[in-house]
Amino acid sequence: MPETFKKHFSLYLSAHLDDLYCFHYTASNDDQLKRNGWDIYSPASEYHRMGVPNEAWSPTALNHSYE
């Protein structure tokens, strides 16, 4: 049985929550971009991905100055 499989299987059958991989993983700060989350998300790109604008939906700036 490969070591990787043994390690994952042992974490799967863990008796304690703290032994789970998700509680041990830490992302490398070198690999992460430091920026505002809204810089990552692009509503225009998401709408385009979903096929908007179309005959039922269209983007608007109606609430652009909402406070």
All heavy atoms as TSV, in Angstrom:
chain	resi	resn	atom	element	x	y	z
A	1	MET	N	N	0.847	-1.174	0.000
A	1	MET	CA	C	0.000	0.000	0.000
A	1	MET	C	C	0.897	1.244	0.000
A	1	MET	O	O	1.753	1.379	0.862
A	1	MET	CB	C	-0.885	-0.030	1.259
A	1	MET	CG	C	-1.980	0.982	1.250
A	1	MET	SD	S	-3.031	0.935	2.732
A	1	MET	CE	C	-3.861	-0.614	2.609
A	2	PRO	N	N	0.729	2.166	-0.952
A	2	PRO	CA	C	1.571	3.364	-1.015
A	2	PRO	C	C	1.443	4.228	0.239
A	2	PRO	O	O	0.396	4.278	0.876
A	2	PRO	CB	C	1.044	4.115	-2.230
A	2	PRO	CG	C	0.257	3.126	-3.007
A	2	PRO	CD	C	-0.223	2.104	-2.042
A	3	GLU	N	N	2.535	4.895	0.593
A	3	GLU	CA	C	2.566	5.734	1.798
A	3	GLU	C	C	1.515	6.842	1.762
A	3	GLU	O	O	0.898	7.150	2.772
A	3	GLU	CB	C	3.956	6.346	1.984
A	3	GLU	CG	C	4.952	5.403	2.599
A	3	GLU	CD	C	4.508	4.886	3.970
A	3	GLU	OE1	O	4.078	5.677	4.834
A	3	GLU	OE2	O	4.580	3.665	4.160
A	4	THR	N	N	1.332	7.453	0.598
A	4	THR	CA	C	0.350	8.532	0.481
A	4	THR	C	C	-1.040	8.027	0.820
A	4	THR	O	O	-1.787	8.674	1.553
A	4	THR	CB	C	0.354	9.106	-0.952
A	4	THR	OG1	O	1.681	9.446	-1.305
A	4	THR	CG2	C	-0.530	10.315	-1.058
A	5	PHE	N	N	-1.379	6.857	0.301
A	5	PHE	CA	C	-2.683	6.277	0.586
A	5	PHE	C	C	-2.824	5.979	2.071
A	5	PHE	O	O	-3.861	6.252	2.670
A	5	PHE	CB	C	-2.885	5.001	-0.232
A	5	PHE	CG	C	-4.222	4.366	0.013
A	5	PHE	CD1	C	-5.355	4.891	-0.584
A	5	PHE	CD2	C	-4.334	3.266	0.852
A	5	PHE	CE1	C	-6.599	4.311	-0.352
A	5	PHE	CE2	C	-5.564	2.687	1.095
A	5	PHE	CZ	C	-6.712	3.211	0.483
A	6	LYS	N	N	-1.787	5.424	2.687
A	6	LYS	CA	C	-1.825	5.110	4.125
A	6	LYS	C	C	-2.061	6.365	4.938
A	6	LYS	O	O	-2.856	6.368	5.874
A	6	LYS	CB	C	-0.517	4.457	4.564
A	6	LYS	CG	C	-0.347	3.045	4.108
A	6	LYS	CD	C	0.974	2.502	4.630
A	6	LYS	CE	C	1.254	1.123	4.096
A	6	LYS	NZ	N	2.554	0.616	4.540
A	7	LYS	N	N	-1.368	7.455	4.585
A	7	LYS	CA	C	-1.503	8.711	5.316
A	7	LYS	C	C	-2.921	9.255	5.190
A	7	LYS	O	O	-3.549	9.621	6.182
A	7	LYS	CB	C	-0.492	9.731	4.780
A	7	LYS	CG	C	-0.574	11.077	5.432
A	7	LYS	CD	C	-0.153	11.032	6.886
A	7	LYS	CE	C	-0.115	12.422	7.466
A	7	LYS	NZ	N	0.087	12.425	8.896
A	8	HIS	N	N	-3.445	9.302	3.973
A	8	HIS	CA	C	-4.804	9.809	3.781
A	8	HIS	C	C	-5.834	8.913	4.443
A	8	HIS	O	O	-6.803	9.399	5.018
A	8	HIS	CB	C	-5.112	9.956	2.284
A	8	HIS	CG	C	-4.451	11.139	1.675
A	8	HIS	ND1	N	-3.447	11.015	0.769
A	8	HIS	CD2	C	-4.637	12.456	1.862
A	8	HIS	CE1	C	-3.047	12.218	0.408
A	8	HIS	NE2	N	-3.749	13.102	1.074
A	9	PHE	N	N	-5.623	7.617	4.376
A	9	PHE	CA	C	-6.563	6.686	4.993
A	9	PHE	C	C	-6.557	6.837	6.510
A	9	PHE	O	O	-7.600	6.822	7.145
A	9	PHE	CB	C	-6.214	5.243	4.592
A	9	PHE	CG	C	-7.304	4.267	4.908
A	9	PHE	CD1	C	-8.482	4.280	4.186
A	9	PHE	CD2	C	-7.145	3.345	5.931
A	9	PHE	CE1	C	-9.494	3.379	4.469
A	9	PHE	CE2	C	-8.148	2.446	6.229
A	9	PHE	CZ	C	-9.326	2.463	5.488
A	10	SER	N	N	-5.375	7.038	7.087
A	10	SER	CA	C	-5.305	7.218	8.546
A	10	SER	C	C	-5.977	8.517	8.963
A	10	SER	O	O	-6.605	8.585	10.025
A	10	SER	CB	C	-3.850	7.189	9.028
A	10	SER	OG	O	-3.153	8.331	8.585
A	11	LEU	N	N	-5.864	9.560	8.152
A	11	LEU	CA	C	-6.547	10.821	8.460
A	11	LEU	C	C	-8.055	10.689	8.294
A	11	LEU	O	O	-8.822	11.303	9.012
A	11	LEU	CB	C	-6.011	11.947	7.575
A	11	LEU	CG	C	-4.575	12.370	7.854
A	11	LEU	CD1	C	-4.113	13.371	6.815
A	11	LEU	CD2	C	-4.435	12.939	9.248
A	12	TYR	N	N	-8.467	9.865	7.350
A	12	TYR	CA	C	-9.887	9.623	7.127
A	12	TYR	C	C	-10.519	8.929	8.325
A	12	TYR	O	O	-11.631	9.231	8.719
A	12	TYR	CB	C	-10.066	8.784	5.859
A	12	TYR	CG	C	-11.481	8.344	5.611
A	12	TYR	CD1	C	-12.437	9.250	5.174
A	12	TYR	CD2	C	-11.857	7.025	5.823
A	12	TYR	CE1	C	-13.736	8.858	4.945
A	12	TYR	CE2	C	-13.154	6.620	5.598
A	12	TYR	CZ	C	-14.099	7.538	5.160
A	12	TYR	OH	O	-15.382	7.149	4.936
A	13	LEU	N	N	-9.783	8.017	8.928
A	13	LEU	CA	C	-10.300	7.259	10.060
A	13	LEU	C	C	-9.884	7.858	11.405
A	13	LEU	O	O	-9.940	7.189	12.416
A	13	LEU	CB	C	-9.805	5.811	9.985
A	13	LEU	CG	C	-10.295	5.021	8.785
A	13	LEU	CD1	C	-9.656	3.648	8.762
A	13	LEU	CD2	C	-11.804	4.904	8.806
A	14	SER	N	N	-9.517	9.097	11.404
A	14	SER	CA	C	-9.031	9.763	12.604
A	14	SER	C	C	-10.074	9.732	13.718
A	14	SER	O	O	-11.255	9.944	13.502
A	14	SER	CB	C	-8.679	11.214	12.287
A	14	SER	OG	O	-8.310	11.881	13.447
A	15	ALA	N	N	-9.585	9.511	14.925
A	15	ALA	CA	C	-10.475	9.488	16.087
A	15	ALA	C	C	-10.702	10.891	16.632
A	15	ALA	O	O	-11.674	11.132	17.323
A	15	ALA	CB	C	-9.882	8.593	17.163
A	16	HIS	N	N	-9.806	11.812	16.321
A	16	HIS	CA	C	-9.909	13.166	16.848
A	16	HIS	C	C	-10.011	14.168	15.703
A	16	HIS	O	O	-9.318	14.044	14.695
A	16	HIS	CB	C	-8.681	13.511	17.699
A	16	HIS	CG	C	-8.496	12.580	18.846
A	16	HIS	ND1	N	-9.291	12.615	19.963
A	16	HIS	CD2	C	-7.623	11.563	19.036
A	16	HIS	CE1	C	-8.905	11.672	20.799
A	16	HIS	NE2	N	-7.888	11.010	20.253
A	17	LEU	N	N	-10.837	15.168	15.876
A	17	LEU	CA	C	-11.015	16.191	14.858
A	17	LEU	C	C	-9.717	16.917	14.559
A	17	LEU	O	O	-9.435	17.258	13.413
A	17	LEU	CB	C	-12.066	17.199	15.334
A	17	LEU	CG	C	-13.079	17.598	14.296
A	17	LEU	CD1	C	-14.087	16.498	14.102
A	17	LEU	CD2	C	-13.735	18.877	14.669
A	18	ASP	N	N	-8.915	17.163	15.573
A	18	ASP	CA	C	-7.665	17.898	15.389
A	18	ASP	C	C	-6.654	17.146	14.527
A	18	ASP	O	O	-5.697	17.740	14.034
A	18	ASP	CB	C	-7.021	18.211	16.738
A	18	ASP	CG	C	-7.865	19.162	17.566
A	18	ASP	OD1	O	-8.682	19.889	16.976
A	18	ASP	OD2	O	-7.700	19.177	18.798
A	19	ASP	N	N	-6.847	15.852	14.320
A	19	ASP	CA	C	-5.933	15.063	13.502
A	19	ASP	C	C	-6.231	15.184	12.005
A	19	ASP	O	O	-5.434	14.743	11.184
A	19	ASP	CB	C	-6.009	13.585	13.889
A	19	ASP	CG	C	-5.488	13.349	15.297
A	19	ASP	OD1	O	-4.688	14.179	15.771
A	19	ASP	OD2	O	-5.884	12.344	15.904
A	20	LEU	N	N	-7.363	15.787	11.649
A	20	LEU	CA	C	-7.741	15.879	10.253
A	20	LEU	C	C	-6.835	16.848	9.496
A	20	LEU	O	O	-6.384	17.855	10.027
A	20	LEU	CB	C	-9.193	16.331	10.123
A	20	LEU	CG	C	-10.226	15.350	10.662
A	20	LEU	CD1	C	-11.607	15.955	10.610
A	20	LEU	CD2	C	-10.177	14.041	9.893
A	21	TYR	N	N	-6.603	16.537	8.233
A	21	TYR	CA	C	-5.698	17.311	7.388
A	21	TYR	C	C	-6.100	18.782	7.311
A	21	TYR	O	O	-5.259	19.668	7.331
A	21	TYR	CB	C	-5.669	16.707	5.989
A	21	TYR	CG	C	-4.861	17.503	5.000
A	21	TYR	CD1	C	-3.474	17.479	5.030
A	21	TYR	CD2	C	-5.486	18.291	4.043
A	21	TYR	CE1	C	-2.724	18.210	4.125
A	21	TYR	CE2	C	-4.746	19.025	3.137
A	21	TYR	CZ	C	-3.371	18.979	3.191
A	21	TYR	OH	O	-2.645	19.711	2.300
A	22	CYS	N	N	-7.396	19.041	7.239
A	22	CYS	CA	C	-7.847	20.428	7.074
A	22	CYS	C	C	-7.441	21.312	8.246
A	22	CYS	O	O	-7.352	22.524	8.115
A	22	CYS	CB	C	-9.353	20.480	6.866
A	22	CYS	SG	S	-10.311	19.779	8.216
A	23	PHE	N	N	-7.173	20.731	9.393
A	23	PHE	CA	C	-6.750	21.512	10.550
A	23	PHE	C	C	-5.227	21.662	10.618
A	23	PHE	O	O	-4.712	22.406	11.434
A	23	PHE	CB	C	-7.262	20.898	11.846
A	23	PHE	CG	C	-8.766	20.944	11.948
A	23	PHE	CD1	C	-9.523	19.808	11.777
A	23	PHE	CD2	C	-9.416	22.148	12.187
A	23	PHE	CE1	C	-10.900	19.854	11.860
A	23	PHE	CE2	C	-10.787	22.212	12.264
A	23	PHE	CZ	C	-11.533	21.057	12.099
A	24	HIS	N	N	-4.509	20.951	9.761
A	24	HIS	CA	C	-3.046	21.024	9.736
A	24	HIS	C	C	-2.525	21.808	8.552
A	24	HIS	O	O	-1.393	22.264	8.560
A	24	HIS	CB	C	-2.431	19.618	9.692
A	24	HIS	CG	C	-2.646	18.864	10.954
A	24	HIS	ND1	N	-1.834	19.002	12.047
A	24	HIS	CD2	C	-3.604	17.966	11.303
A	24	HIS	CE1	C	-2.282	18.224	13.017
A	24	HIS	NE2	N	-3.348	17.592	12.585
A	25	TYR	N	N	-3.343	21.955	7.509
A	25	TYR	CA	C	-2.899	22.625	6.287
A	25	TYR	C	C	-2.745	24.118	6.521
A	25	TYR	O	O	-3.607	24.760	7.090
A	25	TYR	CB	C	-3.892	22.392	5.154
A	25	TYR	CG	C	-3.529	23.151	3.906
A	25	TYR	CD1	C	-2.518	22.701	3.081
A	25	TYR	CD2	C	-4.184	24.329	3.576
A	25	TYR	CE1	C	-2.165	23.391	1.940
A	25	TYR	CE2	C	-3.839	25.028	2.433
A	25	TYR	CZ	C	-2.833	24.554	1.628
A	25	TYR	OH	O	-2.486	25.250	0.506
A	26	THR	N	N	-1.641	24.653	6.080
A	26	THR	CA	C	-1.445	26.103	6.079
A	26	THR	C	C	-0.887	26.488	4.711
A	26	THR	O	O	0.095	25.909	4.241
A	26	THR	CB	C	-0.463	26.567	7.175
A	26	THR	OG1	O	0.745	25.827	7.066
A	26	THR	CG2	C	-1.041	26.365	8.553
A	27	ALA	N	N	-1.519	27.441	4.094
A	27	ALA	CA	C	-1.086	27.886	2.778
A	27	ALA	C	C	0.187	28.696	2.904
A	27	ALA	O	O	0.390	29.407	3.878
A	27	ALA	CB	C	-2.178	28.727	2.134
A	28	SER	N	N	1.022	28.563	1.930
A	28	SER	CA	C	2.254	29.328	1.903
A	28	SER	C	C	1.929	30.777	1.571
A	28	SER	O	O	1.208	31.060	0.621
A	28	SER	CB	C	3.197	28.757	0.849
A	28	SER	OG	O	4.277	29.640	0.652
A	29	ASN	N	N	2.440	31.695	2.354
A	29	ASN	CA	C	2.200	33.110	2.089
A	29	ASN	C	C	2.851	33.556	0.793
A	29	ASN	O	O	2.428	34.529	0.186
A	29	ASN	CB	C	2.716	33.965	3.245
A	29	ASN	CG	C	1.845	33.841	4.466
A	29	ASN	OD1	O	0.669	33.516	4.360
A	29	ASN	ND2	N	2.403	34.092	5.624
A	30	ASP	N	N	3.880	32.847	0.369
A	30	ASP	CA	C	4.557	33.190	-0.883
A	30	ASP	C	C	3.665	32.901	-2.090
A	30	ASP	O	O	3.771	33.565	-3.113
A	30	ASP	CB	C	5.855	32.404	-1.031
A	30	ASP	CG	C	6.851	32.736	0.068
A	30	ASP	OD1	O	6.788	33.864	0.600
A	30	ASP	OD2	O	7.671	31.869	0.392
A	31	ASP	N	N	2.794	31.899	-1.951
A	31	ASP	CA	C	1.964	31.486	-3.074
A	31	ASP	C	C	0.688	32.312	-3.205
A	31	ASP	O	O	0.029	32.279	-4.228
A	31	ASP	CB	C	1.578	30.014	-2.936
A	31	ASP	CG	C	2.786	29.102	-3.021
A	31	ASP	OD1	O	3.813	29.550	-3.571
A	31	ASP	OD2	O	2.703	27.971	-2.533
A	32	GLN	N	N	0.311	33.010	-2.175
A	32	GLN	CA	C	-0.942	33.747	-2.189
A	32	GLN	C	C	-0.727	35.199	-2.579
A	32	GLN	O	O	0.233	35.826	-2.172
A	32	GLN	CB	C	-1.600	33.701	-0.811
A	32	GLN	CG	C	-2.043	32.330	-0.405
A	32	GLN	CD	C	-2.679	32.346	0.977
A	32	GLN	OE1	O	-2.621	33.341	1.663
A	32	GLN	NE2	N	-3.273	31.252	1.351
A	33	LEU	N	N	-1.629	35.689	-3.376
A	33	LEU	CA	C	-1.584	37.099	-3.735
A	33	LEU	C	C	-2.297	37.889	-2.644
A	33	LEU	O	O	-3.372	37.509	-2.189
A	33	LEU	CB	C	-2.275	37.340	-5.070
A	33	LEU	CG	C	-1.634	36.665	-6.272
A	33	LEU	CD1	C	-2.515	36.854	-7.497
A	33	LEU	CD2	C	-0.262	37.226	-6.520
A	34	LYS	N	N	-1.677	38.964	-2.228
A	34	LYS	CA	C	-2.278	39.818	-1.214
A	34	LYS	C	C	-3.068	40.906	-1.936
A	34	LYS	O	O	-2.504	41.819	-2.516
A	34	LYS	CB	C	-1.191	40.469	-0.345
A	34	LYS	CG	C	-0.280	39.484	0.307
A	34	LYS	CD	C	-0.956	38.865	1.495
A	34	LYS	CE	C	0.051	38.002	2.215
A	34	LYS	NZ	N	-0.505	37.046	3.066
A	35	ARG	N	N	-4.385	40.771	-1.936
A	35	ARG	CA	C	-5.224	41.793	-2.548
A	35	ARG	C	C	-6.645	41.681	-2.027
A	35	ARG	O	O	-7.034	40.705	-1.406
A	35	ARG	CB	C	-5.189	41.701	-4.059
A	35	ARG	CG	C	-5.634	40.371	-4.612
A	35	ARG	CD	C	-5.532	40.409	-6.108
A	35	ARG	NE	N	-5.524	39.050	-6.631
A	35	ARG	CZ	C	-5.533	38.770	-7.889
A	35	ARG	NH1	N	-5.559	39.733	-8.780
A	35	ARG	NH2	N	-5.517	37.529	-8.310
A	36	ASN	N	N	-7.394	42.694	-2.306
A	36	ASN	CA	C	-8.786	42.756	-1.915
A	36	ASN	C	C	-9.564	41.660	-2.649
A	36	ASN	O	O	-9.373	41.443	-3.833
A	36	ASN	CB	C	-9.324	44.146	-2.268
A	36	ASN	CG	C	-10.731	44.371	-1.800
A	36	ASN	OD1	O	-11.449	43.435	-1.464
A	36	ASN	ND2	N	-11.140	45.615	-1.771
A	37	GLY	N	N	-10.468	40.988	-1.962
A	37	GLY	CA	C	-11.251	39.916	-2.560
A	37	GLY	C	C	-12.071	40.356	-3.759
A	37	GLY	O	O	-12.308	39.588	-4.682
A	38	TRP	N	N	-12.518	41.611	-3.761
A	38	TRP	CA	C	-13.303	42.094	-4.893
A	38	TRP	C	C	-12.448	42.291	-6.133
A	38	TRP	O	O	-12.965	42.401	-7.249
A	38	TRP	CB	C	-14.038	43.382	-4.539
A	38	TRP	CG	C	-15.174	43.100	-3.614
A	38	TRP	CD1	C	-15.251	43.447	-2.297
A	38	TRP	CD2	C	-16.376	42.387	-3.908
A	38	TRP	NE1	N	-16.430	42.994	-1.764
A	38	TRP	CE2	C	-17.140	42.339	-2.729
A	38	TRP	CE3	C	-16.876	41.775	-5.038
A	38	TRP	CZ2	C	-18.378	41.713	-2.658
A	38	TRP	CZ3	C	-18.109	41.153	-4.976
A	38	TRP	CH2	C	-18.844	41.130	-3.806
A	39	ASP	N	N	-11.133	42.337	-5.979
A	39	ASP	CA	C	-10.255	42.410	-7.141
A	39	ASP	C	C	-10.180	41.061	-7.853
A	39	ASP	O	O	-9.869	40.993	-9.036
A	39	ASP	CB	C	-8.839	42.841	-6.743
A	39	ASP	CG	C	-8.797	44.272	-6.250
A	39	ASP	OD1	O	-9.711	45.053	-6.574
A	39	ASP	OD2	O	-7.841	44.608	-5.529
A	40	ILE	N	N	-10.457	39.999	-7.135
A	40	ILE	CA	C	-10.416	38.651	-7.703
A	40	ILE	C	C	-11.721	38.346	-8.438
A	40	ILE	O	O	-11.734	37.762	-9.501
A	40	ILE	CB	C	-10.170	37.604	-6.597
A	40	ILE	CG1	C	-8.814	37.854	-5.959
A	40	ILE	CG2	C	-10.281	36.196	-7.145
A	40	ILE	CD1	C	-8.569	37.044	-4.710
A	41	TYR	N	N	-12.845	38.770	-7.841
A	41	TYR	CA	C	-14.171	38.503	-8.400
A	41	TYR	C	C	-14.539	39.571	-9.416
A	41	TYR	O	O	-14.441	40.757	-9.136
A	41	TYR	CB	C	-15.205	38.479	-7.277
A	41	TYR	CG	C	-16.622	38.332	-7.755
A	41	TYR	CD1	C	-17.101	37.111	-8.193
A	41	TYR	CD2	C	-17.475	39.424	-7.784
A	41	TYR	CE1	C	-18.403	36.971	-8.633
A	41	TYR	CE2	C	-18.784	39.296	-8.223
A	41	TYR	CZ	C	-19.241	38.071	-8.649
A	41	TYR	OH	O	-20.521	37.937	-9.082
A	42	SER	N	N	-14.956	39.160	-10.578
A	42	SER	CA	C	-15.381	40.093	-11.611
A	42	SER	C	C	-16.831	39.789	-11.989
A	42	SER	O	O	-17.098	38.783	-12.660
A	42	SER	CB	C	-14.499	39.966	-12.841
A	42	SER	OG	O	-15.078	40.660	-13.921
A	43	PRO	N	N	-17.772	40.628	-11.548
A	43	PRO	CA	C	-19.173	40.373	-11.896
A	43	PRO	C	C	-19.382	40.278	-13.407
A	43	PRO	O	O	-20.114	39.405	-13.876
A	43	PRO	CB	C	-19.915	41.581	-11.328
A	43	PRO	CG	C	-19.031	42.123	-10.264
A	43	PRO	CD	C	-17.638	41.815	-10.711
A	44	ALA	N	N	-18.725	41.122	-14.181
A	44	ALA	CA	C	-18.894	41.092	-15.632
A	44	ALA	C	C	-18.463	39.738	-16.205
A	44	ALA	O	O	-19.147	39.169	-17.067
A	44	ALA	CB	C	-18.109	42.222	-16.276
A	45	SER	N	N	-17.346	39.200	-15.712
A	45	SER	CA	C	-16.877	37.889	-16.184
A	45	SER	C	C	-17.845	36.787	-15.794
A	45	SER	O	O	-18.107	35.866	-16.585
A	45	SER	CB	C	-15.508	37.574	-15.602
A	45	SER	OG	O	-14.563	38.509	-16.004
A	46	GLU	N	N	-18.365	36.855	-14.589
A	46	GLU	CA	C	-19.320	35.838	-14.129
A	46	GLU	C	C	-20.611	35.891	-14.934
A	46	GLU	O	O	-21.155	34.867	-15.308
A	46	GLU	CB	C	-19.616	36.020	-12.636
A	46	GLU	CG	C	-18.494	35.555	-11.747
A	46	GLU	CD	C	-18.195	34.076	-11.926
A	46	GLU	OE1	O	-19.121	33.241	-11.827
A	46	GLU	OE2	O	-17.028	33.753	-12.174
A	47	TYR	N	N	-21.119	37.091	-15.192
A	47	TYR	CA	C	-22.333	37.217	-16.005
A	47	TYR	C	C	-22.095	36.675	-17.415
A	47	TYR	O	O	-22.939	35.969	-17.959
A	47	TYR	CB	C	-22.789	38.670	-16.081
A	47	TYR	CG	C	-23.300	39.222	-14.770
A	47	TYR	CD1	C	-23.088	40.542	-14.429
A	47	TYR	CD2	C	-23.999	38.423	-13.872
A	47	TYR	CE1	C	-23.552	41.061	-13.236
A	47	TYR	CE2	C	-24.458	38.927	-12.668
A	47	TYR	CZ	C	-24.239	40.244	-12.356
A	47	TYR	OH	O	-24.698	40.747	-11.185
A	48	HIS	N	N	-20.942	36.990	-17.982
A	48	HIS	CA	C	-20.610	36.485	-19.313
A	48	HIS	C	C	-20.561	34.950	-19.299
A	48	HIS	O	O	-21.075	34.294	-20.216
A	48	HIS	CB	C	-19.278	37.063	-19.786
A	48	HIS	CG	C	-18.866	36.590	-21.129
A	48	HIS	ND1	N	-19.499	36.980	-22.278
A	48	HIS	CD2	C	-17.888	35.729	-21.500
A	48	HIS	CE1	C	-18.935	36.385	-23.301
A	48	HIS	NE2	N	-17.948	35.622	-22.859
A	49	ARG	N	N	-19.974	34.384	-18.249
A	49	ARG	CA	C	-19.888	32.926	-18.124
A	49	ARG	C	C	-21.278	32.303	-18.079
A	49	ARG	O	O	-21.519	31.227	-18.607
A	49	ARG	CB	C	-19.109	32.568	-16.858
A	49	ARG	CG	C	-18.896	31.083	-16.631
A	49	ARG	CD	C	-18.176	30.819	-15.322
A	49	ARG	NE	N	-18.945	31.241	-14.172
A	49	ARG	CZ	C	-19.921	30.519	-13.602
A	49	ARG	NH1	N	-20.261	29.355	-14.097
A	49	ARG	NH2	N	-20.550	30.965	-12.536
A	50	MET	N	N	-22.232	33.006	-17.443
A	50	MET	CA	C	-23.594	32.493	-17.295
A	50	MET	C	C	-24.506	32.857	-18.471
A	50	MET	O	O	-25.678	32.515	-18.479
A	50	MET	CB	C	-24.205	33.023	-15.992
A	50	MET	CG	C	-23.516	32.500	-14.757
A	50	MET	SD	S	-24.282	33.044	-13.227
A	50	MET	CE	C	-23.722	34.729	-13.114
A	51	GLY	N	N	-23.951	33.578	-19.452
A	51	GLY	CA	C	-24.747	33.915	-20.628
A	51	GLY	C	C	-25.580	35.177	-20.464
A	51	GLY	O	O	-26.584	35.350	-21.155
A	52	VAL	N	N	-25.217	36.056	-19.571
A	52	VAL	CA	C	-25.929	37.319	-19.365
A	52	VAL	C	C	-25.056	38.410	-19.957
A	52	VAL	O	O	-23.841	38.379	-19.774
A	52	VAL	CB	C	-26.149	37.557	-17.856
A	52	VAL	CG1	C	-26.782	38.906	-17.597
A	52	VAL	CG2	C	-26.985	36.441	-17.261
A	53	PRO	N	N	-25.483	39.397	-20.621
A	53	PRO	CA	C	-26.891	39.724	-20.847
A	53	PRO	C	C	-27.521	38.820	-21.903
A	53	PRO	O	O	-26.853	38.312	-22.787
A	53	PRO	CB	C	-26.852	41.174	-21.323
A	53	PRO	CG	C	-25.502	41.359	-21.908
A	53	PRO	CD	C	-24.597	40.394	-21.177
A	54	ASN	N	N	-28.804	38.668	-21.760
A	54	ASN	CA	C	-29.597	37.919	-22.732
A	54	ASN	C	C	-30.968	38.590	-22.818
A	54	ASN	O	O	-31.134	39.707	-22.334
A	54	ASN	CB	C	-29.684	36.435	-22.351
A	54	ASN	CG	C	-30.294	36.226	-20.984
A	54	ASN	OD1	O	-31.151	36.987	-20.551
A	54	ASN	ND2	N	-29.861	35.187	-20.296
A	55	GLU	N	N	-31.945	37.929	-23.399
A	55	GLU	CA	C	-33.259	38.568	-23.568
A	55	GLU	C	C	-33.982	38.806	-22.235
A	55	GLU	O	O	-34.855	39.650	-22.152
A	55	GLU	CB	C	-34.147	37.756	-24.517
A	55	GLU	CG	C	-34.547	36.379	-24.025
A	55	GLU	CD	C	-33.466	35.327	-24.252
A	55	GLU	OE1	O	-32.463	35.591	-24.924
A	55	GLU	OE2	O	-33.637	34.230	-23.711
A	56	ALA	N	N	-33.589	38.095	-21.177
A	56	ALA	CA	C	-34.268	38.256	-19.887
A	56	ALA	C	C	-33.484	39.116	-18.896
A	56	ALA	O	O	-34.073	39.675	-17.972
A	56	ALA	CB	C	-34.529	36.880	-19.268
A	57	TRP	N	N	-32.189	39.213	-19.050
A	57	TRP	CA	C	-31.341	39.935	-18.084
A	57	TRP	C	C	-30.404	40.896	-18.803
A	57	TRP	O	O	-29.916	40.603	-19.876
A	57	TRP	CB	C	-30.481	38.944	-17.287
A	57	TRP	CG	C	-31.264	38.008	-16.441
A	57	TRP	CD1	C	-31.725	36.783	-16.799
A	57	TRP	CD2	C	-31.652	38.204	-15.092
A	57	TRP	NE1	N	-32.387	36.204	-15.759
A	57	TRP	CE2	C	-32.354	37.064	-14.673
A	57	TRP	CE3	C	-31.477	39.245	-14.179
A	57	TRP	CZ2	C	-32.886	36.925	-13.412
A	57	TRP	CZ3	C	-32.007	39.097	-12.902
A	57	TRP	CH2	C	-32.700	37.952	-12.532
A	58	SER	N	N	-30.110	41.983	-18.127
A	58	SER	CA	C	-29.105	42.897	-18.646
A	58	SER	C	C	-28.476	43.653	-17.477
A	58	SER	O	O	-29.161	43.978	-16.496
A	58	SER	CB	C	-29.686	43.885	-19.641
A	58	SER	OG	O	-30.647	44.706	-19.011
A	59	PRO	N	N	-27.169	43.928	-17.536
A	59	PRO	CA	C	-26.515	44.665	-16.457
A	59	PRO	C	C	-26.943	46.132	-16.457
A	59	PRO	O	O	-27.288	46.682	-17.506
A	59	PRO	CB	C	-25.025	44.537	-16.765
A	59	PRO	CG	C	-24.948	44.132	-18.190
A	59	PRO	CD	C	-26.241	43.515	-18.556
A	60	THR	N	N	-26.947	46.729	-15.291
A	60	THR	CA	C	-27.318	48.136	-15.158
A	60	THR	C	C	-26.494	48.796	-14.061
A	60	THR	O	O	-26.016	48.120	-13.150
A	60	THR	CB	C	-28.822	48.293	-14.865
A	60	THR	OG1	O	-29.127	49.680	-14.757
A	60	THR	CG2	C	-29.205	47.614	-13.559
A	61	ALA	N	N	-26.327	50.077	-14.135
A	61	ALA	CA	C	-25.624	50.835	-13.101
A	61	ALA	C	C	-26.622	51.621	-12.254
A	61	ALA	O	O	-26.285	52.635	-11.653
A	61	ALA	CB	C	-24.609	51.763	-13.743
A	62	LEU	N	N	-27.852	51.159	-12.207
A	62	LEU	CA	C	-28.925	51.856	-11.520
A	62	LEU	C	C	-28.580	52.211	-10.082
A	62	LEU	O	O	-28.859	53.313	-9.620
A	62	LEU	CB	C	-30.204	51.009	-11.568
A	62	LEU	CG	C	-31.461	51.648	-11.005
A	62	LEU	CD1	C	-31.861	52.843	-11.863
A	62	LEU	CD2	C	-32.603	50.634	-10.987
A	63	ASN	N	N	-27.944	51.296	-9.354
A	63	ASN	CA	C	-27.632	51.537	-7.945
A	63	ASN	C	C	-26.152	51.871	-7.715
A	63	ASN	O	O	-25.635	51.675	-6.635
A	63	ASN	CB	C	-27.987	50.299	-7.106
A	63	ASN	CG	C	-29.479	50.121	-6.997
A	63	ASN	OD1	O	-30.224	51.084	-7.033
A	63	ASN	ND2	N	-29.914	48.878	-6.891
A	64	HIS	N	N	-25.488	52.402	-8.714
A	64	HIS	CA	C	-24.051	52.650	-8.587
A	64	HIS	C	C	-23.702	53.627	-7.458
A	64	HIS	O	O	-22.623	53.554	-6.896
A	64	HIS	CB	C	-23.461	53.130	-9.905
A	64	HIS	CG	C	-23.731	54.565	-10.223
A	64	HIS	ND1	N	-24.927	54.966	-10.760
A	64	HIS	CD2	C	-22.963	55.659	-10.069
A	64	HIS	CE1	C	-24.892	56.272	-10.916
A	64	HIS	NE2	N	-23.717	56.731	-10.516
A	65	SER	N	N	-24.608	54.488	-7.070
A	65	SER	CA	C	-24.311	55.444	-5.987
A	65	SER	C	C	-25.064	55.106	-4.702
A	65	SER	O	O	-25.232	55.966	-3.843
A	65	SER	CB	C	-24.650	56.867	-6.438
A	65	SER	OG	O	-26.040	56.964	-6.744
A	66	TYR	N	N	-25.497	53.866	-4.556
A	66	TYR	CA	C	-26.199	53.445	-3.348
A	66	TYR	C	C	-25.293	53.562	-2.127
A	66	TYR	O	O	-24.155	53.172	-2.160
A	66	TYR	CB	C	-26.674	51.998	-3.494
A	66	TYR	CG	C	-27.366	51.467	-2.263
A	66	TYR	CD1	C	-28.685	51.805	-2.003
A	66	TYR	CD2	C	-26.690	50.654	-1.364
A	66	TYR	CE1	C	-29.323	51.334	-0.880
A	66	TYR	CE2	C	-27.335	50.180	-0.237
A	66	TYR	CZ	C	-28.636	50.527	0.005
A	66	TYR	OH	O	-29.264	50.065	1.113
A	67	GLU	N	N	-25.822	54.147	-1.070
A	67	GLU	CA	C	-25.058	54.306	0.178
A	67	GLU	C	C	-25.807	53.669	1.325
A	67	GLU	O	O	-26.969	53.763	1.456
A	67	GLU	CB	C	-24.812	55.760	0.470
A	67	GLU	CG	C	-23.901	56.395	-0.560
A	67	GLU	CD	C	-23.648	57.860	-0.256
A	67	GLU	OE1	O	-23.854	58.302	0.884
A	67	GLU	OE2	O	-23.220	58.553	-1.176
